[in-house]
């Protein structure tokens, strides 16, 4: 039986009210369930997805709204930090001193998780250094400012060290959706993206896979 848990988007305190009106993108998840779970979400907001093999669930969270995951206050703070750091790119290089911002990645990866804390193996200085490497992908070296450019790059292109933590990272323009979906593993797919995205995939355990889709926007 299809069981889909979805965080209800509460755009409180004006945090995301500054985001301009957007078209809805779509995401699908079909690995741990018998059918396909789908969600539409404003593509300029973050989306977290967890595949839970044990419970046969696809779980979704939009904009860091808790879905049986870490405390809402922690998730809201992580979402705020990432929002305020936009636009990603050259301005985000040299983030080593900003541990809190880098730590928002494992926090947001867990936004749709059944676990109440981020993945423990991602809460180390070594992993956060690897995340900092991933931000290089959002620079103009890899990602054109033009959405129809068809750009795609992953941690393989920077010889990144995130793979040693069972994590992958990538960036893709909307025109590179096919490459992005292949990178995501085939069971999670994205459609109708309006802006480039910065994506993380974490194999948290044998039964839990976590995905984070972050828009790359210029405010």
Protein Blocks (a to p, Z undefined) as FASTA:
>chain_A
ZZddddddddehhlmmmpccddddddddfklpmbdcdddddfkbccdddddfklopacdd
eehiaehiacfklmmmmmmmmmmmpccdjklgoilmmmmlmmmmmmmmmmmpcbfbdcfk
lmcfklmmmmmmmmmmmpmklmcfbfklopacdfklnopaklmnopacddddfklmmmmm
mmnnopaccehiabdcddddddfblmlccddddddddZZ
